[in-house]
Amino acid sequence: MARLLAVGGLALAGGLVLETVSPADARPAQRAAVPAAVDCAGGGTEAAGSAARWSDAGALALADGRSLAPEGVALPTRLSPDPQLVTVAADAAAQALEGCAVAPVSATLDRHGRLAGTARLVCPTAGEARGEDLAMALVRAGAGYATADGDTTCIAQRFSAEAEARSARRGIWSLATAVAPAGDEKAMEERRGLYSVTEGRVLAAGGRDRIFLNFGASWKQDFTVMLTREDFATILGDRLDPAILRGALIQVRGVVREEGGPAMAPRRRGEVLRIEGKVESLPDAQALPSRRRER
């Protein structure tokens, strides 16, 4: 019987192994300093810290009027199809930010005019002189999704923090809508343009120059994951035959795009995770055509 590894270990391709979290070990969110050997906020020049608050635009609003989109975490926005997801994310962020200052480290302006990059969360009342990675704190609190940005070790740590938050049902993980069902065409369509985490079983897999993982039987509308051969090898291994993924339970994260239907195009390790278990029988999905023709 297949089971979701929301509780227990998750392994990333390329040797990244996430820390195991059991229900018995799940505790309320705590701020824990990142070990000195792994500074996930980076070694850039640290700006002066300032108070910050949640913004429903996918960023934090700093006291000086600027917006910060922290590297390593994707925050839900007001465009989410479930307004309650935004509410619980805002509450989780408020708890993580309370009594603390946010100090941008390697942030630069993105195309939306926001600061984008790493930052520290400095909490004097917690006795933290230097502070911890802001993205780590927000992910651990359940305020957003871990992304596969930055240092490989830091990605693994943020994914581990997400697994901990999911196990404890903190913030967004208290809601079923935090994870989009990959086999639900309508649910995936509603998330176009949004960073999402989705899970489902692969009904068909294959391709030549590009690999397609189809999650639905409606070939003109189903959600599809598209990978170049190079990206497939980087994420899942160069010796894996895509056909082996037929029937596998997969987690994918990234921005949902429109490619004749909802789709994701992952490129980095950690954006596609293979979850244990296969179903015993499936429709004859190998005969299903892909709506995306090879060019």
C-alpha positions as CSV (number, residue, x, y, z in Angstrom):
1,M,0.0,0.0,0.0
2,A,1.4,3.4,-1.0
3,R,1.9,6.0,1.7
4,L,2.9,9.6,1.5
5,L,6.2,10.4,3.1
6,A,5.0,13.5,4.7
7,V,6.0,11.8,7.9
8,G,9.3,10.0,7.7
9,G,12.3,10.4,5.5
10,L,12.3,12.0,2.1
11,A,15.3,11.6,-0.2
12,L,16.2,14.0,-3.0
13,A,17.9,12.9,-6.2
14,G,21.6,13.6,-6.2
15,G,22.3,12.4,-2.7
16,L,20.3,14.9,-0.7
17,V,18.6,13.1,2.2
18,L,16.1,14.9,4.3
19,E,16.0,14.5,8.1
20,T,13.4,12.1,9.3
21,V,10.6,13.5,11.5
22,S,8.2,11.3,13.4
23,P,4.9,12.3,14.8
24,A,6.1,11.7,18.3
25,D,9.0,14.2,17.7
26,A,6.8,16.9,16.3
27,R,6.8,20.0,18.5
28,P,5.5,23.6,18.1
29,A,7.7,25.7,15.8
30,Q,10.9,26.8,17.5
31,R,13.6,29.1,16.1
32,A,16.9,27.2,15.9
33,A,20.1,28.8,14.7
34,V,21.6,27.4,11.6
35,P,24.9,25.6,12.4
36,A,27.9,27.9,11.9
37,A,29.3,25.6,9.2
38,V,26.3,26.1,7.0
39,D,25.3,29.8,6.7
40,C,22.2,29.6,4.5
41,A,21.7,33.4,4.6
42,G,24.9,33.8,2.8
43,G,28.0,35.7,3.5
44,G,27.2,39.1,1.9
45,T,27.1,42.4,3.6
46,E,24.2,42.4,6.0
47,A,21.9,45.4,5.9
48,A,20.4,46.9,9.1
49,G,17.5,44.8,10.3
50,S,14.0,46.2,10.4
51,A,10.5,45.0,11.4
52,A,8.6,43.1,8.8
53,R,5.0,42.0,8.3
54,W,3.2,39.6,6.0
55,S,2.1,40.8,2.6
56,D,-0.4,38.8,0.4
57,A,1.6,39.6,-2.6
58,G,4.1,36.8,-2.0
59,A,6.6,38.9,-0.1
60,L,7.2,40.6,3.3
61,A,6.6,44.3,3.8
62,L,9.6,45.9,5.5
63,A,9.2,48.8,7.9
64,D,11.1,51.1,5.5
65,G,8.5,50.6,2.8
66,R,10.4,48.1,0.7
67,S,9.2,44.5,-0.1
68,L,11.3,41.4,0.3
69,A,10.9,38.1,-1.5
70,P,13.1,35.7,0.5
71,E,15.2,33.2,-1.4
72,G,14.3,29.6,-0.4
73,V,10.6,30.0,0.3
74,A,7.5,30.6,-1.8
75,L,4.8,32.5,0.1
76,P,1.1,32.0,-0.8
77,T,-0.5,35.1,-2.5
78,R,-4.0,36.6,-2.6
79,L,-4.4,34.8,-6.0
80,S,-4.5,31.4,-4.3
81,P,-7.7,29.5,-5.1
82,D,-8.2,28.9,-1.3
83,P,-8.3,32.2,0.6
84,Q,-8.0,30.3,3.9
85,L,-4.5,29.2,2.8
86,V,-3.4,32.8,2.7
87,T,-4.9,33.4,6.1
88,V,-3.1,30.6,7.9
89,A,0.1,31.4,6.1
90,A,-0.2,35.0,7.3
91,D,-0.8,33.9,10.9
92,A,2.2,31.5,10.7
93,A,4.5,34.2,9.4
94,A,3.3,36.7,12.0
95,Q,4.3,34.2,14.8
96,A,7.7,33.6,13.2
97,L,8.4,37.4,12.8
98,E,7.1,38.5,16.2
99,G,9.7,40.4,18.1
100,C,12.3,39.9,15.4
101,A,14.0,42.0,12.8
102,V,14.6,41.0,9.1
103,A,18.1,41.9,7.8
104,P,18.6,41.4,4.0
105,V,22.0,39.9,3.1
106,S,22.3,39.2,-0.6
107,A,19.1,40.8,-1.9
108,T,18.9,42.5,-5.3
109,L,15.9,44.1,-7.0
110,D,13.7,41.7,-9.1
111,R,11.5,42.6,-12.0
112,H,8.7,43.6,-9.7
113,G,10.9,46.1,-7.9
114,R,11.1,43.9,-4.8
115,L,14.2,42.9,-2.9
116,A,14.9,39.2,-3.7
117,G,17.5,37.1,-2.0
118,T,18.7,35.8,1.3
119,A,18.0,37.5,4.6
120,R,18.4,36.8,8.3
121,L,15.8,36.7,11.0
122,V,17.3,38.3,14.1
123,C,15.4,37.8,17.4
124,P,17.1,39.5,20.3
125,T,14.7,38.0,22.8
126,A,15.8,34.6,21.7
127,G,19.4,35.4,22.4
128,E,20.4,35.2,18.7
129,A,23.2,37.5,18.0
130,R,23.5,36.8,14.3
131,G,20.1,35.2,13.5
132,E,19.0,32.4,11.3
133,D,18.1,32.1,7.6
134,L,14.7,33.8,7.2
135,A,13.5,31.3,4.6
136,M,14.2,28.4,7.0
137,A,12.2,30.1,9.8
138,L,9.2,30.8,7.6
139,V,9.2,27.3,6.1
140,R,9.5,25.7,9.6
141,A,6.6,27.8,10.8
142,G,4.4,26.6,7.9
143,A,4.2,30.1,6.3
144,G,5.2,28.9,2.8
145,Y,6.8,26.2,0.6
146,A,10.5,25.4,0.5
147,T,12.0,26.0,-2.9
148,A,15.0,24.5,-4.6
149,D,17.0,27.7,-4.6
150,G,20.5,28.2,-3.2
151,D,23.1,26.0,-1.7
152,T,22.5,22.2,-2.0
153,T,22.9,21.7,1.8
154,C,20.5,24.6,2.5
155,I,17.9,23.2,0.1
156,A,18.0,19.9,2.0
157,Q,17.7,21.7,5.4
158,R,14.7,23.7,4.1
159,F,13.0,20.6,2.8
160,S,13.6,19.0,6.1
161,A,12.0,22.0,7.9
162,E,9.0,21.7,5.5
163,A,8.6,18.0,6.3
164,E,8.7,18.9,10.0
165,A,6.0,21.6,9.5
166,R,3.9,19.2,7.4
167,S,4.1,16.5,10.0
168,A,3.1,18.9,12.8
169,R,0.4,20.4,10.5
170,R,1.6,23.9,11.1
171,G,0.4,26.9,9.1
172,I,-0.5,26.0,5.5
173,W,0.0,22.3,6.3
174,S,-3.2,22.3,8.4
175,L,-5.1,22.5,5.2
176,A,-5.6,19.8,2.5
177,T,-5.4,22.5,-0.2
178,A,-1.7,23.1,0.6
179,V,-1.0,20.2,-1.8
180,A,-2.7,20.3,-5.2
181,P,-4.0,17.0,-6.5
182,A,-2.1,16.4,-9.8
183,G,-4.9,14.3,-11.2
184,D,-7.5,17.1,-10.8
185,E,-7.4,19.2,-14.0
186,K,-9.6,21.9,-12.5
187,A,-7.5,22.2,-9.4
188,M,-4.3,22.5,-11.4
189,E,-5.9,25.1,-13.8
190,E,-6.8,27.3,-10.9
191,R,-3.1,27.4,-9.9
192,R,-1.8,28.8,-13.2
193,G,0.9,31.3,-12.5
194,L,1.2,30.2,-8.9
195,Y,4.0,28.4,-7.1
196,S,2.5,25.1,-6.0
197,V,3.3,21.7,-4.6
198,T,1.3,18.9,-6.2
199,E,1.2,15.2,-5.8
200,G,-0.3,12.4,-7.8
201,R,0.3,9.2,-9.8
202,V,1.9,9.2,-13.2
203,L,-0.4,7.6,-15.8
204,A,1.9,7.9,-18.7
205,A,5.6,8.7,-19.1
206,G,7.9,8.9,-22.1
207,G,9.3,11.1,-24.8
208,R,12.4,11.6,-27.0
209,D,14.1,15.0,-26.7
210,R,11.7,15.9,-23.9
211,I,10.2,13.7,-21.2
212,F,6.5,14.0,-20.4
213,L,4.9,12.8,-17.2
214,N,1.1,12.8,-17.6
215,F,-1.2,12.7,-14.5
216,G,-4.6,12.4,-16.2
217,A,-6.4,10.4,-18.8
218,S,-7.7,13.5,-20.6
219,W,-4.7,14.1,-22.9
220,K,-5.9,17.5,-24.1
221,Q,-6.3,18.9,-20.6
222,D,-4.4,16.9,-18.0
223,F,-1.6,18.2,-15.9
224,T,1.8,17.3,-17.3
225,V,5.4,17.6,-16.1
226,M,7.8,18.4,-18.9
227,L,11.6,17.9,-18.6
228,T,14.4,18.0,-21.1
229,R,16.5,14.9,-21.2
230,E,19.3,16.8,-19.4
231,D,17.0,18.1,-16.6
232,F,15.5,14.6,-16.2
233,A,19.0,13.2,-15.7
234,T,19.9,15.9,-13.2
235,I,16.8,15.5,-11.1
236,L,16.0,11.8,-11.3
237,G,19.2,10.2,-12.5
238,D,20.6,9.5,-16.0
239,R,20.1,5.7,-15.6
240,L,16.4,5.9,-14.8
241,D,14.0,4.8,-17.7
242,P,11.1,7.3,-17.6
243,A,8.7,4.4,-18.3
244,I,9.5,3.1,-14.8
245,L,7.7,6.1,-13.4
246,R,4.3,4.9,-14.7
247,G,2.1,4.3,-11.7
248,A,4.6,5.9,-9.3
249,L,3.4,8.5,-6.8
250,I,5.3,11.8,-7.5
251,Q,5.6,15.1,-5.8
252,V,6.4,18.1,-8.0
253,R,6.9,21.8,-7.1
254,G,7.2,25.0,-9.1
255,V,5.1,27.5,-10.9
256,V,2.1,26.1,-12.9
257,R,2.2,27.3,-16.5
258,E,0.0,27.0,-19.5
259,E,1.2,24.6,-22.2
260,G,-2.1,23.5,-23.8
261,G,-3.2,22.7,-20.3
262,P,-1.6,23.1,-16.8
263,A,2.0,22.1,-16.7
264,M,5.3,22.4,-14.8
265,A,8.8,22.4,-16.2
266,P,11.1,21.5,-13.3
267,R,14.8,22.1,-13.7
268,R,16.5,21.6,-10.3
269,R,17.1,18.8,-7.9
270,G,14.4,18.6,-5.4
271,E,11.6,19.9,-7.6
272,V,10.5,16.3,-8.5
273,L,10.4,13.7,-5.7
274,R,9.5,10.1,-6.2
275,I,7.3,9.0,-3.3
276,E,7.2,5.3,-2.4
277,G,4.5,2.9,-3.7
278,K,2.8,2.0,-7.0
279,V,-0.7,1.0,-7.8
280,E,-1.3,-2.5,-8.9
281,S,-3.4,-1.7,-11.9
282,L,-3.8,1.4,-14.1
283,P,-5.7,2.2,-17.3
284,D,-3.7,1.5,-20.5
285,A,-2.1,4.9,-20.2
286,Q,0.8,4.0,-22.4
287,A,-1.6,4.2,-25.3
288,L,-2.6,7.7,-24.3
289,P,-1.2,10.4,-26.6
290,S,0.5,13.4,-25.2
291,R,-1.1,16.7,-26.1
292,R,2.4,18.1,-26.7
293,R,3.9,17.0,-29.9
294,E,7.7,16.6,-30.3
295,R,9.1,19.4,-32.3
